Structures are given as structure tokens and as C-alpha cells.
Amino acid sequence: MKKNVFLMVLFFSISLFANENMYTSTVKNLFENSTSDAVKGRLLPTSKVTILEKNNGKIKIQVEGYMKEGVSNAIYFVKEKRILVAGLSKSAKFDIKKISTEKALDGVKWSKVILTAYTKDNNLTKDLDSLYSKAQELFKNNCAICHPAHPVREFTANQWPSMFKAMVDRTAIPKMDRYLVTQYLQKHAKDMKGE
């Protein structure tokens, strides 16, 4: 009887979180399975994850994105833009399913994929807007000290990382928040309307 109640509670607690959508608030390590401690990838802030199950401090997640033909260790937010969602070790053996493939204007093939991986059960939020607000404040309060801050829509998604990297060491933006600000700038760039 006690075993049946325990199993029911365990099933309920696991299924309670199944298919819950969350967003990463920091860079998160990715693992190939629930028992591994070997980091085989990194998930960047503001990435949307679907939680499949929670168990012993780790969560099984799925992440959607795009892979460029010939680049098997990077998953991007959208096609043709270098907005990284996840960077994977070349030796990693993650479960990656291709959903569809299409050619871009330059002839390069991009595949929509779903990555299944494990990560620690922390630094996740349902509130994407609060992450963007934090990044916006960090950018505005630090990047307007020496000169007027650039408008977020001044540069393209592919231009922002190098522009930000060239100046960030002159700011007080903590290292742990730099990817958050970069993601905010890229996802709100002038060529990201409607994304």
C-alpha cells in the first residue's frame, strides 16, 4: 500500500512538470543523460526549454532551434542568424531530431531540430520579459556612461555580438550576465522584427 502511494506521488510530481515551458536565466550546462556529470554542451540565457520530467535535481528538456548544414555542434534561434541557443561538444551524443530542412537564400541548408538533453533544475523562469528587462537595464545603465547608448535596433543580430564584445570590458556588467545582454540585443536587433 505504502509503495503504491509513493509511486502515485512520484508519478504525479514528475507528470506535474511535463511539457512545462520555461526560459533559461543564465548559461546552463547540458548533460547527455540524467546520471552524467560530464558537461557536453551549454544552453544560453533566454532559451526556451520544454521540461519533460524532473528527477533528482536534474530535468530532461527539449529545445527547438536550427542547425546549419555542416555545423553539428551549434543550435541557433532562427535560420541565417548567429543567435546561439546551444553550443554542443563535438564528442556529444545528444538525441537531436530533424523536423524539416530548407535552403536559405544563399543556398545553405538549415534544419529545424529538437534537442533532448538534461540540465540541472535551477536558473529557469516562466517570465521571459523579466529577463529582457534585466538585460535592457544592464545595457542602458552601463553602455551609456562614456557615450549615448546605441539603439537596440541600430545593428543586426549578427553584428551585435562583436559590437558588444568590443565595449563590454569597459563596463560593470558582470561576466555571468554578458550572454544575457547579448541575447537581448540579438533578439531585438533591427532584422528580428516579427521573430
DRENPA-26996 format. One line per field, with one value per atom (N, C-alpha, C, O): atom name; residue number from 1; z, x, y; residue in three letters. Coordinates in steps of 0.1 Angstrom, whole numbers, plus 5000, padded with zeros to 4 digits. Example, Ala and Ser with C-alpha at 12.3 -4.5 7.8 and 13.67 -1.06 7.14 Angstrom:
<recs>
torvex	N CA C O N CA C O
lumza	1 1 1 1 2 2 2 2
up	5078 5078 5078 5085 5071 5071 5079 5080
east	5132 5123 5132 5142 5128 5137 5129 5134
north	4943 4955 4967 4967 4978 4989 5000 5011
tiza	ala ala ala ala ser ser ser ser
</recs>
This chain:
<recs>
torvex	N CA C O N CA C O N CA C O N CA C O N CA C O N CA C O N CA C O N CA C O N CA C O N CA C O N CA C O N CA C O N CA C O N CA C O N CA C O N CA C O N CA C O N CA C O N CA C O N CA C O N CA C O N CA C O N CA C O N CA C O N CA C O N CA C O N CA C O N CA C O N CA C O N CA C O N CA C O N CA C O N CA C O N CA C O N CA C O N CA C O N CA C O N CA C O N CA C O N CA C O N CA C O N CA C O N CA C O N CA C O N CA C O N CA C O N CA C O N CA C O N CA C O N CA C O N CA C O N CA C O N CA C O N CA C O N CA C O N CA C O N CA C O N CA C O N CA C O N CA C O N CA C O N CA C O N CA C O N CA C O N CA C O N CA C O N CA C O N CA C O N CA C O N CA C O N CA C O N CA C O N CA C O N CA C O N CA C O N CA C O N CA C O N CA C O N CA C O N CA C O N CA C O N CA C O N CA C O N CA C O N CA C O N CA C O N CA C O N CA C O N CA C O N CA C O N CA C O N CA C O N CA C O N CA C O N CA C O N CA C O N CA C O N CA C O N CA C O N CA C O N CA C O N CA C O N CA C O N CA C O N CA C O N CA C O N CA C O N CA C O N CA C O N CA C O N CA C O N CA C O N CA C O N CA C O N CA C O N CA C O N CA C O N CA C O N CA C O N CA C O N CA C O N CA C O N CA C O N CA C O N CA C O N CA C O N CA C O N CA C O N CA C O N CA C O N CA C O N CA C O N CA C O N CA C O N CA C O N CA C O N CA C O N CA C O N CA C O N CA C O N CA C O N CA C O N CA C O N CA C O N CA C O N CA C O N CA C O N CA C O N CA C O N CA C O N CA C O N CA C O N CA C O N CA C O N CA C O N CA C O N CA C O N CA C O N CA C O N CA C O N CA C O N CA C O N CA C O N CA C O N CA C O N CA C O N CA C O N CA C O N CA C O N CA C O N CA C O N CA C O N CA C O N CA C O N CA C O N CA C O N CA C O N CA C O N CA C O N CA C O N CA C O N CA C O N CA C O N CA C O N CA C O N CA C O N CA C O N CA C O N CA C O N CA C O N CA C O N CA C O N CA C O N CA C O N CA C O
lumza	1 1 1 1 2 2 2 2 3 3 3 3 4 4 4 4 5 5 5 5 6 6 6 6 7 7 7 7 8 8 8 8 9 9 9 9 10 10 10 10 11 11 11 11 12 12 12 12 13 13 13 13 14 14 14 14 15 15 15 15 16 16 16 16 17 17 17 17 18 18 18 18 19 19 19 19 20 20 20 20 21 21 21 21 22 22 22 22 23 23 23 23 24 24 24 24 25 25 25 25 26 26 26 26 27 27 27 27 28 28 28 28 29 29 29 29 30 30 30 30 31 31 31 31 32 32 32 32 33 33 33 33 34 34 34 34 35 35 35 35 36 36 36 36 37 37 37 37 38 38 38 38 39 39 39 39 40 40 40 40 41 41 41 41 42 42 42 42 43 43 43 43 44 44 44 44 45 45 45 45 46 46 46 46 47 47 47 47 48 48 48 48 49 49 49 49 50 50 50 50 51 51 51 51 52 52 52 52 53 53 53 53 54 54 54 54 55 55 55 55 56 56 56 56 57 57 57 57 58 58 58 58 59 59 59 59 60 60 60 60 61 61 61 61 62 62 62 62 63 63 63 63 64 64 64 64 65 65 65 65 66 66 66 66 67 67 67 67 68 68 68 68 69 69 69 69 70 70 70 70 71 71 71 71 72 72 72 72 73 73 73 73 74 74 74 74 75 75 75 75 76 76 76 76 77 77 77 77 78 78 78 78 79 79 79 79 80 80 80 80 81 81 81 81 82 82 82 82 83 83 83 83 84 84 84 84 85 85 85 85 86 86 86 86 87 87 87 87 88 88 88 88 89 89 89 89 90 90 90 90 91 91 91 91 92 92 92 92 93 93 93 93 94 94 94 94 95 95 95 95 96 96 96 96 97 97 97 97 98 98 98 98 99 99 99 99 100 100 100 100 101 101 101 101 102 102 102 102 103 103 103 103 104 104 104 104 105 105 105 105 106 106 106 106 107 107 107 107 108 108 108 108 109 109 109 109 110 110 110 110 111 111 111 111 112 112 112 112 113 113 113 113 114 114 114 114 115 115 115 115 116 116 116 116 117 117 117 117 118 118 118 118 119 119 119 119 120 120 120 120 121 121 121 121 122 122 122 122 123 123 123 123 124 124 124 124 125 125 125 125 126 126 126 126 127 127 127 127 128 128 128 128 129 129 129 129 130 130 130 130 131 131 131 131 132 132 132 132 133 133 133 133 134 134 134 134 135 135 135 135 136 136 136 136 137 137 137 137 138 138 138 138 139 139 139 139 140 140 140 140 141 141 141 141 142 142 142 142 143 143 143 143 144 144 144 144 145 145 145 145 146 146 146 146 147 147 147 147 148 148 148 148 149 149 149 149 150 150 150 150 151 151 151 151 152 152 152 152 153 153 153 153 154 154 154 154 155 155 155 155 156 156 156 156 157 157 157 157 158 158 158 158 159 159 159 159 160 160 160 160 161 161 161 161 162 162 162 162 163 163 163 163 164 164 164 164 165 165 165 165 166 166 166 166 167 167 167 167 168 168 168 168 169 169 169 169 170 170 170 170 171 171 171 171 172 172 172 172 173 173 173 173 174 174 174 174 175 175 175 175 176 176 176 176 177 177 177 177 178 178 178 178 179 179 179 179 180 180 180 180 181 181 181 181 182 182 182 182 183 183 183 183 184 184 184 184 185 185 185 185 186 186 186 186 187 187 187 187 188 188 188 188 189 189 189 189 190 190 190 190 191 191 191 191 192 192 192 192 193 193 193 193 194 194 194 194 195 195 195 195
up	5000 5000 5000 4992 5009 5010 4997 4992 4991 4979 4968 4960 4967 4957 4958 4948 4971 4973 4969 4963 4973 4969 4954 4949 4947 4932 4926 4916 4932 4927 4929 4920 4941 4943 4934 4929 4932 4923 4909 4903 4904 4891 4889 4879 4899 4899 4899 4891 4907 4908 4895 4891 4888 4875 4865 4857 4864 4853 4855 4846 4867 4870 4862 4858 4860 4853 4838 4831 4834 4820 4810 4812 4800 4789 4794 4788 4805 4810 4803 4802 4798 4791 4801 4808 4800 4809 4800 4788 4806 4799 4808 4820 4802 4810 4813 4805 4826 4830 4830 4831 4829 4828 4818 4813 4816 4808 4817 4828 4810 4817 4811 4798 4819 4814 4809 4815 4798 4793 4795 4793 4798 4800 4791 4787 4787 4778 4784 4778 4798 4805 4819 4824 4826 4840 4850 4861 4847 4857 4854 4862 4843 4839 4845 4847 4849 4853 4843 4846 4832 4821 4813 4807 4813 4806 4791 4787 4783 4769 4760 4748 4767 4759 4769 4781 4763 4771 4764 4752 4772 4768 4772 4783 4763 4766 4772 4770 4779 4785 4775 4763 4780 4773 4763 4756 4764 4755 4761 4773 4753 4757 4758 4748 4769 4771 4775 4782 4770 4774 4784 4780 4796 4806 4804 4805 4802 4800 4813 4816 4822 4835 4845 4840 4857 4868 4876 4880 4879 4887 4894 4886 4907 4914 4911 4909 4910 4908 4893 4891 4884 4870 4863 4868 4852 4844 4829 4824 4824 4810 4802 4804 4792 4784 4769 4764 4762 4748 4744 4750 4734 4729 4714 4707 4709 4694 4689 4696 4677 4670 4656 4650 4651 4637 4637 4644 4628 4626 4612 4603 4610 4597 4591 4598 4578 4572 4574 4572 4579 4581 4595 4598 4603 4617 4626 4629 4632 4640 4655 4663 4659 4673 4677 4688 4669 4673 4669 4658 4678 4675 4676 4686 4666 4665 4667 4666 4671 4674 4661 4661 4651 4638 4627 4629 4615 4603 4600 4601 4595 4589 4598 4594 4611 4621 4632 4636 4636 4646 4660 4669 4663 4677 4683 4680 4690 4696 4707 4716 4706 4716 4724 4737 4718 4725 4717 4704 4724 4718 4724 4736 4715 4719 4717 4707 4725 4723 4711 4707 4703 4691 4694 4686 4706 4710 4716 4720 4717 4724 4715 4703 4722 4716 4721 4726 4718 4722 4712 4701 4717 4708 4701 4707 4688 4680 4668 4660 4668 4657 4648 4652 4635 4624 4621 4620 4621 4619 4604 4598 4599 4585 4580 4588 4567 4561 4550 4542 4549 4538 4534 4543 4522 4517 4520 4518 4524 4526 4513 4503 4513 4500 4495 4483 4504 4499 4495 4492 4495 4491 4502 4500 4514 4526 4531 4533 4535 4541 4556 4563 4561 4575 4579 4573 4590 4595 4608 4617 4609 4622 4630 4625 4643 4651 4665 4669 4671 4685 4693 4690 4702 4710 4723 4730 4727 4740 4748 4744 4760 4769 4783 4786 4792 4807 4812 4807 4822 4828 4843 4847 4851 4865 4866 4858 4876 4879 4886 4898 4880 4885 4874 4863 4878 4869 4857 4846 4860 4850 4854 4866 4845 4848 4837 4826 4841 4831 4825 4815 4832 4828 4820 4824 4806 4797 4797 4796 4799 4799 4810 4808 4822 4833 4829 4833 4822 4817 4807 4809 4798 4788 4796 4792 4806 4813 4820 4821 4827 4833 4824 4826 4812 4802 4797 4795 4795 4790 4800 4796 4812 4823 4823 4824 4823 4823 4811 4813 4800 4788 4789 4786 4793 4793 4804 4802 4816 4827 4825 4832 4817 4816 4803 4802 4792 4779 4775 4764 4785 4782 4791 4792 4797 4806 4798 4801 4788 4780 4768 4763 4763 4751 4751 4759 4743 4743 4738 4729 4745 4742 4728 4724 4721 4707 4709 4718 4700 4700 4697 4688 4703 4702 4687 4682 4680 4666 4656 4644 4661 4652 4644 4633 4650 4644 4642 4647 4633 4630 4641 4649 4641 4651 4649 4659 4637 4635 4639 4641 4639 4642 4657 4662 4665 4679 4687 4695 4685 4694 4694 4704 4682 4681 4686 4692 4683 4688 4704 4710 4709 4724 4730 4740 4724 4729 4729 4738 4719 4718 4730 4733 4736 4746 4760 4770 4761 4774 4785 4797 4782 4793 4799 4810 4793 4799 4807 4812 4809 4817 4830 4833 4838 4851 4849 4859 4837 4835 4840 4835 4849 4854 4843 4834 4844 4834 4832 4821 4843 4843 4835 4831 4833 4827 4812 4805 4808 4794 4783 4773 4785 4775 4775 4764 4786 4787 4779 4772 4781 4774 4759 4751 4755 4741 4735 4724 4742 4737 4735 4725 4745 4744 4732 4724 4730 4718 4705 4696 4704 4692 4689 4677 4699 4697 4695 4691 4697 4695 4684 4683 4676 4666 4655 4654 4646 4636 4625 4619 4624 4615 4621 4615 4633 4641 4643 4651 4635 4636 4633 4623 4642 4639 4644 4642 4649 4653 4667 4672
east	5008 5000 5009 5007 5019 5027 5035 5037 5039 5047 5038 5043 5025 5016 5014 5014 5012 5011 5023 5022 5035 5047 5049 5053 5046 5046 5037 5040 5025 5015 5020 5018 5025 5031 5042 5043 5051 5063 5058 5063 5049 5043 5037 5039 5029 5022 5032 5031 5043 5053 5061 5065 5063 5071 5061 5065 5049 5040 5035 5031 5035 5031 5039 5034 5052 5060 5062 5069 5057 5058 5053 5042 5061 5057 5055 5047 5061 5061 5072 5083 5068 5078 5084 5077 5097 5105 5116 5118 5123 5134 5146 5145 5157 5170 5174 5173 5178 5182 5197 5202 5204 5219 5224 5216 5237 5243 5241 5245 5236 5233 5241 5241 5247 5254 5244 5233 5247 5239 5246 5258 5238 5243 5236 5224 5242 5236 5225 5216 5227 5217 5216 5223 5206 5203 5214 5214 5222 5232 5246 5255 5248 5261 5264 5255 5277 5281 5291 5297 5293 5302 5294 5284 5299 5293 5296 5307 5285 5286 5280 5280 5276 5271 5267 5267 5263 5259 5246 5245 5237 5225 5225 5229 5222 5224 5211 5200 5213 5201 5190 5193 5178 5166 5162 5152 5168 5164 5152 5151 5142 5130 5132 5137 5129 5130 5116 5109 5114 5102 5106 5115 5101 5105 5097 5085 5104 5097 5096 5085 5106 5105 5115 5126 5113 5122 5126 5117 5139 5143 5156 5166 5157 5170 5178 5190 5171 5178 5182 5187 5179 5181 5167 5158 5167 5155 5158 5169 5149 5150 5143 5131 5150 5144 5144 5152 5136 5137 5138 5132 5147 5149 5148 5154 5140 5139 5149 5152 5153 5162 5165 5159 5176 5180 5195 5203 5198 5212 5216 5208 5227 5232 5239 5246 5237 5244 5259 5265 5265 5279 5284 5295 5274 5277 5269 5257 5275 5267 5268 5262 5275 5277 5271 5274 5262 5255 5241 5237 5232 5218 5215 5218 5208 5206 5191 5182 5188 5174 5166 5154 5171 5165 5175 5187 5170 5178 5186 5181 5198 5206 5211 5217 5209 5214 5222 5218 5233 5241 5237 5245 5224 5219 5219 5210 5229 5232 5222 5220 5216 5207 5215 5215 5222 5231 5243 5243 5254 5267 5270 5269 5273 5275 5289 5296 5294 5307 5307 5297 5318 5319 5318 5314 5321 5320 5307 5304 5298 5285 5276 5277 5268 5259 5244 5238 5240 5226 5216 5220 5204 5193 5188 5182 5191 5187 5179 5184 5166 5157 5155 5152 5157 5154 5139 5133 5133 5119 5117 5108 5125 5124 5137 5145 5139 5151 5147 5138 5153 5151 5163 5172 5164 5175 5173 5162 5183 5183 5185 5188 5185 5187 5201 5203 5211 5224 5227 5239 5217 5218 5222 5222 5225 5229 5216 5206 5217 5205 5205 5216 5193 5191 5180 5170 5183 5173 5167 5174 5154 5148 5149 5146 5154 5157 5151 5147 5150 5146 5157 5160 5164 5174 5168 5161 5171 5167 5180 5189 5180 5192 5187 5175 5197 5195 5202 5213 5197 5204 5199 5190 5206 5202 5190 5187 5182 5169 5171 5167 5176 5178 5179 5180 5179 5180 5171 5175 5158 5148 5136 5134 5130 5118 5108 5111 5095 5085 5084 5077 5090 5089 5101 5111 5099 5109 5111 5122 5100 5100 5109 5116 5109 5118 5133 5141 5136 5150 5154 5165 5145 5148 5148 5157 5140 5141 5154 5160 5159 5171 5183 5191 5183 5193 5192 5203 5180 5179 5184 5191 5182 5187 5202 5209 5208 5222 5229 5239 5223 5228 5227 5236 5215 5212 5221 5227 5222 5229 5245 5252 5250 5264 5270 5281 5262 5267 5264 5267 5259 5257 5265 5263 5275 5284 5294 5296 5300 5310 5304 5310 5293 5287 5272 5268 5264 5250 5249 5256 5240 5238 5233 5224 5238 5233 5219 5215 5210 5196 5197 5205 5189 5190 5187 5193 5179 5176 5187 5184 5198 5208 5215 5219 5218 5226 5218 5207 5223 5216 5220 5229 5213 5215 5230 5236 5235 5248 5259 5270 5256 5265 5267 5277 5256 5256 5267 5273 5269 5279 5293 5299 5298 5311 5311 5320 5300 5299 5299 5306 5291 5290 5303 5308 5310 5322 5333 5342 5333 5343 5343 5353 5331 5330 5327 5329 5323 5318 5328 5325 5341 5351 5353 5359 5348 5348 5336 5334 5328 5315 5316 5325 5306 5305 5295 5290 5292 5283 5290 5301 5284 5291 5293 5284 5303 5306 5294 5291 5288 5277 5265 5256 5264 5252 5255 5246 5267 5271 5264 5260 5262 5254 5240 5233 5234 5221 5219 5209 5228 5227 5229 5221 5238 5240 5227 5223 5221 5209 5198 5191 5197 5187 5189 5180 5201 5205 5202 5196 5206 5204 5189 5185 5182 5168 5159 5147 5164 5157 5164 5161 5173 5180 5171 5159 5176 5168 5163 5153 5170 5165 5157 5156 5152 5145 5130 5124 5125 5111 5102 5104 5093 5083 5089 5081 5100 5106 5101 5104
north	4988 5000 5013 5022 5013 5025 5026 5038 5015 5016 5021 5029 5017 5023 5038 5045 5042 5056 5064 5075 5059 5065 5066 5077 5055 5056 5065 5072 5066 5076 5090 5099 5093 5107 5110 5121 5100 5102 5104 5114 5097 5099 5112 5119 5116 5129 5141 5150 5140 5150 5151 5162 5140 5140 5146 5154 5141 5145 5159 5165 5164 5178 5188 5198 5185 5194 5191 5198 5180 5175 5186 5191 5188 5198 5212 5220 5216 5230 5237 5233 5249 5258 5268 5274 5269 5278 5284 5280 5294 5301 5301 5302 5300 5299 5314 5323 5315 5329 5331 5342 5320 5320 5310 5302 5309 5298 5286 5285 5275 5263 5251 5250 5243 5231 5221 5219 5214 5203 5189 5188 5179 5166 5156 5159 5145 5136 5127 5123 5125 5117 5122 5130 5116 5121 5117 5123 5107 5103 5109 5108 5115 5120 5134 5142 5136 5149 5155 5165 5148 5153 5163 5160 5176 5186 5184 5184 5183 5181 5192 5191 5203 5214 5225 5223 5237 5248 5254 5255 5258 5264 5279 5282 5288 5302 5308 5303 5320 5326 5330 5332 5330 5333 5322 5324 5311 5300 5293 5291 5290 5284 5269 5262 5263 5248 5243 5249 5231 5223 5213 5204 5213 5203 5191 5191 5179 5167 5159 5152 5160 5153 5159 5165 5158 5162 5150 5142 5149 5137 5140 5143 5139 5140 5153 5152 5164 5177 5180 5190 5170 5173 5172 5166 5179 5179 5175 5178 5167 5163 5174 5177 5180 5191 5188 5180 5196 5197 5211 5220 5214 5227 5227 5218 5236 5237 5248 5257 5246 5255 5251 5242 5257 5254 5250 5256 5241 5237 5240 5237 5246 5249 5237 5230 5234 5223 5223 5234 5212 5212 5217 5216 5222 5226 5218 5221 5207 5198 5201 5194 5212 5214 5228 5233 5233 5246 5246 5241 5250 5252 5266 5273 5272 5286 5289 5280 5301 5306 5306 5302 5312 5313 5310 5310 5307 5305 5317 5328 5315 5326 5337 5346 5335 5344 5337 5326 5343 5336 5339 5344 5336 5338 5323 5315 5321 5307 5304 5312 5292 5287 5277 5278 5268 5258 5256 5254 5254 5250 5236 5234 5227 5213 5208 5213 5200 5194 5185 5179 5185 5177 5162 5154 5158 5144 5140 5129 5150 5147 5138 5138 5130 5121 5124 5115 5136 5140 5135 5131 5134 5130 5143 5152 5144 5155 5150 5142 5155 5150 5162 5173 5159 5168 5168 5158 5181 5182 5185 5180 5194 5198 5205 5208 5205 5211 5220 5217 5232 5241 5249 5250 5253 5261 5276 5281 5283 5297 5304 5297 5317 5325 5323 5323 5320 5318 5304 5300 5295 5281 5272 5259 5277 5268 5262 5268 5249 5242 5244 5243 5246 5248 5237 5236 5230 5221 5225 5230 5225 5227 5214 5203 5216 5204 5205 5216 5194 5193 5186 5174 5192 5186 5182 5189 5169 5164 5162 5156 5168 5168 5169 5169 5169 5171 5183 5186 5189 5200 5201 5194 5209 5210 5218 5227 5215 5221 5234 5235 5244 5257 5267 5264 5280 5291 5291 5293 5288 5288 5297 5298 5303 5312 5310 5307 5313 5314 5328 5330 5338 5352 5357 5362 5355 5359 5375 5380 5382 5396 5402 5412 5395 5400 5398 5406 5387 5386 5397 5402 5400 5410 5424 5432 5426 5439 5440 5451 5429 5430 5433 5441 5426 5428 5443 5449 5448 5461 5471 5481 5470 5478 5478 5488 5466 5464 5472 5479 5470 5477 5492 5499 5496 5511 5518 5528 5511 5517 5516 5524 5507 5506 5511 5515 5510 5513 5528 5532 5536 5550 5559 5571 5553 5560 5569 5581 5563 5571 5578 5588 5573 5578 5575 5566 5581 5577 5562 5557 5555 5541 5539 5547 5529 5526 5521 5514 5526 5520 5505 5501 5497 5482 5478 5469 5486 5483 5489 5489 5494 5500 5490 5492 5478 5468 5455 5453 5446 5434 5423 5426 5412 5402 5397 5393 5396 5391 5401 5398 5414 5425 5427 5431 5425 5428 5421 5428 5409 5402 5409 5411 5412 5418 5433 5437 5440 5454 5454 5462 5445 5444 5439 5445 5429 5424 5435 5435 5443 5454 5464 5470 5465 5475 5470 5477 5457 5452 5453 5454 5451 5451 5465 5466 5475 5488 5491 5503 5482 5484 5476 5468 5478 5470 5458 5453 5454 5443 5430 5427 5423 5411 5401 5400 5393 5383 5373 5369 5370 5360 5365 5358 5379 5385 5389 5394 5387 5392 5384 5391 5372 5364 5368 5368 5371 5376 5389 5390 5398 5411 5409 5414 5400 5397 5391 5395 5382 5375 5386 5386 5394 5405 5414 5416 5418 5427 5420 5426 5407 5400 5397 5399 5394 5390 5402 5401 5414 5427 5435 5447 5430 5437 5441 5437 5450 5456 5446 5448 5434 5424 5413 5402 5415 5405 5408 5403 5417 5421 5408 5401 5406 5395 5381 5372 5381 5367 5364 5353
tiza	met met met met lys lys lys lys lys lys lys lys asn asn asn asn val val val val phe phe phe phe leu leu leu leu met met met met val val val val leu leu leu leu phe phe phe phe phe phe phe phe ser ser ser ser ile ile ile ile ser ser ser ser leu leu leu leu phe phe phe phe ala ala ala ala asn asn asn asn glu glu glu glu asn asn asn asn met met met met tyr tyr tyr tyr thr thr thr thr ser ser ser ser thr thr thr thr val val val val lys lys lys lys asn asn asn asn leu leu leu leu phe phe phe phe glu glu glu glu asn asn asn asn ser ser ser ser thr thr thr thr ser ser ser ser asp asp asp asp ala ala ala ala val val val val lys lys lys lys gly gly gly gly arg arg arg arg leu leu leu leu leu leu leu leu pro pro pro pro thr thr thr thr ser ser ser ser lys lys lys lys val val val val thr thr thr thr ile ile ile ile leu leu leu leu glu glu glu glu lys lys lys lys asn asn asn asn asn asn asn asn gly gly gly gly lys lys lys lys ile ile ile ile lys lys lys lys ile ile ile ile gln gln gln gln val val val val glu glu glu glu gly gly gly gly tyr tyr tyr tyr met met met met lys lys lys lys glu glu glu glu gly gly gly gly val val val val ser ser ser ser asn asn asn asn ala ala ala ala ile ile ile ile tyr tyr tyr tyr phe phe phe phe val val val val lys lys lys lys glu glu glu glu lys lys lys lys arg arg arg arg ile ile ile ile leu leu leu leu val val val val ala ala ala ala gly gly gly gly leu leu leu leu ser ser ser ser lys lys lys lys ser ser ser ser ala ala ala ala lys lys lys lys phe phe phe phe asp asp asp asp ile ile ile ile lys lys lys lys lys lys lys lys ile ile ile ile ser ser ser ser thr thr thr thr glu glu glu glu lys lys lys lys ala ala ala ala leu leu leu leu asp asp asp asp gly gly gly gly val val val val lys lys lys lys trp trp trp trp ser ser ser ser lys lys lys lys val val val val ile ile ile ile leu leu leu leu thr thr thr thr ala ala ala ala tyr tyr tyr tyr thr thr thr thr lys lys lys lys asp asp asp asp asn asn asn asn asn asn asn asn leu leu leu leu thr thr thr thr lys lys lys lys asp asp asp asp leu leu leu leu asp asp asp asp ser ser ser ser leu leu leu leu tyr tyr tyr tyr ser ser ser ser lys lys lys lys ala ala ala ala gln gln gln gln glu glu glu glu leu leu leu leu phe phe phe phe lys lys lys lys asn asn asn asn asn asn asn asn cys cys cys cys ala ala ala ala ile ile ile ile cys cys cys cys his his his his pro pro pro pro ala ala ala ala his his his his pro pro pro pro val val val val arg arg arg arg glu glu glu glu phe phe phe phe thr thr thr thr ala ala ala ala asn asn asn asn gln gln gln gln trp trp trp trp pro pro pro pro ser ser ser ser met met met met phe phe phe phe lys lys lys lys ala ala ala ala met met met met val val val val asp asp asp asp arg arg arg arg thr thr thr thr ala ala ala ala ile ile ile ile pro pro pro pro lys lys lys lys met met met met asp asp asp asp arg arg arg arg tyr tyr tyr tyr leu leu leu leu val val val val thr thr thr thr gln gln gln gln tyr tyr tyr tyr leu leu leu leu gln gln gln gln lys lys lys lys his his his his ala ala ala ala lys lys lys lys asp asp asp asp met met met met lys lys lys lys gly gly gly gly glu glu glu glu
</recs>
